Amino acid sequence: MTRSIVRSKHCIIPLAITFIVVLCIYMAILTNSPVATSAELDTARVYGTALTSVSPNVIIRPEDVRPASFNETLKCTVNFLMNMTFPICHYTYETDDSISGYLLAGIYYEEYAVSRFLRLLRLDRRLQLIDIGANVGVYTLPAARVTQVLAVEPNWRSMYRLAKGVYIGQVRPNVTLIHNAVSNVRATFNMGVHPTNQGNAFLINTTKCKATPTNLSCNTLSPIRTILLNDLLPLMRSKAALLKVDVEGHEVNVFTDSSAGQFFDQIDIPLVFMEWNLCKRHSADVVQRLLNFFYSRKYAAFNAYNSKLDEHYYCWPENVVFKKSTDIQF
């Protein structure tokens, strides 16, 4: 027995050393990842819209998402969540003290919500994830290790980081990337973004951004084409999906009967996780239109801890969950 234990120790120690060395090499490669090449983006299946049609079946084609002026070295780190290891390519703290700031501090952004999505996806393998406002991929990249993911991100710089994370994380077969904004019209808009919060990117009707939705300073991003939620139907790989949406208050325009009704008719969406803190700032009739979209389809509003929200919508928490059934425990 003593000899067996000694032999086991002799085996475990070299294995442990090998694992640490491999992990260090992997992290070193991620930390110094160059910009993604066009080939990498193509194999990650990045789509943009060729708006040559105004029909509901908008033409989707591959598109290189790198603008000519993009010249950054991407920083990527190894992340651990739900017994999974995966890379995320993020910003520096100076350019994004929000999601990237959390990651750089060793904190997984919205870990509780991401973990709950992963649990539901593991329980029902029919479900894929639709991630609207994917940013650098804190939802998309772990979910891609469990199921198929359709990720939409309009910010060039965030999409570039997401595409690189998909590529080096070796989850390309499971991810479809859409470089567009989702709205209730098909058009082209400029975008604004907070200088130190790249996730706070939003559509604007002017050539230059004047202020964020909360009246903070902002920079102007390149123009982006908008599509409808209905336009994503040809790219769906399942008839059932969970939906996460974080589009800086523009949710009120994502979910309208004319732009999203067909999608909800054809795809079973048991749960929608939505940022709410900017939605509630819209006029009462606009917010009510959004609520009616869900209420008319038998959804009810809950907080992130599965308690039904009965108070006035202006008192709802930062994130809300619209569920079709109380049996679904988010």
N, C-alpha and C positions, 0 to 999 in steps of 0.2 A: 504493500500500500504506500509506504514512504517513497519507494522508487517511482511509483506512478505519479505521485504528487510532484516530485522533483522534475520528472520528465515533462509534466504539464507546465510547470513554471518555465522550464527551458524553452518550451514551444511558444508560450504566451508572450514572453518578453520580446523575442525577435519580431513576432507578429505586431505587437504594439508599436515597436520602433518603426517598422515598415509603414504602418498606417499613419503615424505622425509625419513621417518624411513625405509620403504621398500627399497628405492633406496640405502640408506646407508648400509643396511645389504647386498644387492646384490653386491655392490662395495667391501665390506669387504671380501665377499666370493671369488670374482674374484681376488682380490689382493693377496690372499693366496692360490690360486689353486695349488694342488699338481700335480705331473706329471700325464699325461694321462695313464690309465691302458690299458692293451691289449684289454679288453672287450670294452672300449670306442672307441678304434681305429677300432675294428672290426665293431661296429655299425656305425661308421662314414664312413664305406666302403672305406678303404684304399687298394689300389691295387698296386702290384708290378708285374714284368714280370717273368714268368717261361720260359726262352728261350730254351725250348725243341723243338721248331719249328722255321724254318727260312722262313716259308711261310708268305704271307701278313697278314693272320689271326693269329697273334701271340697269344699264350695262355695267358690269364689273370687270375690271382688267387689272393685271399686275402693274405696279408702278414703283419705280425707284424712289424711296422716300428721302434720299439725301439731297438737300439743296446744295448748290455749288459753293455757298459760303460756309458750309458746315465743316469745321476743322477742330475737333476736340478729341482728346484721348479719354476714353471711357474708363471710369473706375468701377470695378465690380467686386462684390464681397460674397462670401459663402454665408448662407442663412440656414437655420435649423428650425423646423416646424412640423409638428405631428409626425415625428419619426422620419422626416424627409430632409434631405440636404440638397440645396439648389442655389445657383448664383442669381444675384440681382445687380444690374448695372445702374448706378445712381449718380446723382449730381454731387458737387462739393457742397459743404455746409454754407459757403458764401452765396451760392446761387440757389440753394433750396434748403432752408432750415426747417422745413416741415417733414414730409415723408422721408427724404434722404437724410435729414438731420436725425430723425429717430433711428434709422438704420445704422448710421455712423456711430450712434451712441449705444449700439447693441440692443435696441428696443425694436421689436417687430410691430410696425404700424397696424393698428386695428387687429391685433392678434386674435382677440376674442371672436370677432366677426369672421375673419378668414378661417379660423379653426372650425367654426360652426358650419360654414359652407362646405369645408372639406368633409366633415362628418356626414352631412346630408348627401353629398356626392358619392361617398363610399357606401352609404346605405342603399341608394337607388342608382344602379349603374346605367339606367336609361337616361339620366339627366346629364346634360352638358352645361357649361357655364357661359353666360353672356356677360361680358365685362365692359360696360359703357363708361368711358372715362378711366381707362386702365392705368394711366400714368406709367410708372416704370415696371409695374407688374406684380405688386404685392399680393394681389388676388390671382392673377392669371398664371404666374409661374409655378406656384405650388399646386394649383388646381390642374394644370397640364400634366401632372404626374398621376392624376387620378382619372381624368376624363378629357373629352374634347372641349376646347375653349375657343370662343369667338370674341376677340378683344378689339375694342374701338378706342382710338386715341387721336385727337386732332393736333396736339402740340408736337411739332417736328422733333424737338430735342428729346422729349419723353419717348416718342415712338422709336427713335433711333436706339435709345437705351433698352427699350423693351425688346426690339428685334434682336439686339446683341445678346440679351439674356436668354431669349428663346434659342438662339443658335448655339451658344456655348453650353447651355443647359441640356442640349440634345433632346428637346421636346418639339422639334419642328413638325413632326407628323400630327401632333395633337393640337396645334395652334393655328388659327387663321387671324391675321392682323388686318384691321381696317383703318386706313389713315384718312378719316373723315370726322366731321362732327355730325351728330344726329339731331334733327330738328323736325319742324312740321312743314318745311318747304325745301325744295331743292334749289340751292342758290350758292353764291360765293360770298363769304364774309371775311373781313379782317378779324384778327383775334387780339385780345389783350391778355397780359399775364403779370402777376405780381412779381417784382424783381427778385424776391427771396422765397417765393413759394410757387414752384413751377406747376403744381397741381391746381393752383388758382388761375386757370386759363379759361377764357370765356369769349363768346362771340361779341363783336361790336359793329355798329352801323356807321362808324366814322373811319377815316383813313388813319387816324392816330388815336391811340388809347388815351383817355383823359383821366379815368379813375376806375378802380375795381368796383364791384357791386357794393362793397362796404366803404367806398370813398377813400381808398388808399391809393398811393402812387402805383403806376403800372407802366409796362413796356408794351410795344406793339410787335406782334408776331406776324408771320407771313399769312397771306390769305388762305382760306381753307374752304373746300366744298362741303356743303351739307347734304345729307341723305335722310330718308325716312327710316323709321324702324322697320317698316314693311319691306324696304329694299334689302334687308339682311336675309330674307327668307331663302333665296337661292343658295346661300352659303351655310345654312343650318345643316348639321349632320345628325340631328335627332329631332323627334317630334315632342320632346319634353326638355325643359331647361330651367335652371335657376337664373335670375337676373339681378345683377348689381349695377346701380347707376349712380354716378357722382359727376354731375356736369355743371356745378356752380350755379344752381338755381334755374338752369334751362330745362329741368325736368318737366316744367309746366308745358313746354312745347314738344317734348319728346312723346308724351302720352296724350294724343288726341285721337278721336275716332277715325279721322281721315288719314292720319299718318301712321298709326300703330294698331288700329282695329283689326286689320287683316292678319297681322302678325299674331295677335292674341287669339284670333279665331282658329288659326292653323297649328299653333304651338301651345302645348300645355305648360303654363308657367305657374307652378304652385306657390312661388314666393318671389317677391320683389323687394330687395334691400335698397333703400334710397336715402341719400343725404337730404335733410329736411330744413336745416337752419336758414338757407337762402330761399327755398321755395315759399315759405310762409310769408316772406316780405312782399310778394306780389299782391296786386289788388285782389279783393275778395272774390270777384267773379272769375278771375283767372285761376285762383287756387281751387275754387269750387268746381271748375271745369276738370281740373286734374283729379280731384277726389271723386267726381261723378264717373270718370273713366273707370276707376277701380270699383266703386260701389255698384255700378250697373253690371259689373261682371262678377259680382258676389264675393269681392275681396273685403276684408276688414283690416283696420290698421292696428298694429301692435308696436310695442317698444322692442328693443333688442333682447329683452329678457322674457318675452312671450306674454306680457301683460297687455290686455286690450286697452286701446287708447279711447276713452270716452269723453275726455275733456275737449275744449275748443282747440282746433288745430294749431293756433298760435302758441299754445302751451306744450305742444309735443316736443320730444327731445331732439337732439342733433341728428340722429338717424332713426328712421322708422322702417317697419317691415309690413308690407301688404301681403296678406296670406288668404288663400282661398278656403283653407280648412284649419280649424283649431287643432286638428290632429298633428299638424306639422309643428314640431318643436324646433325652433331655430336655435 
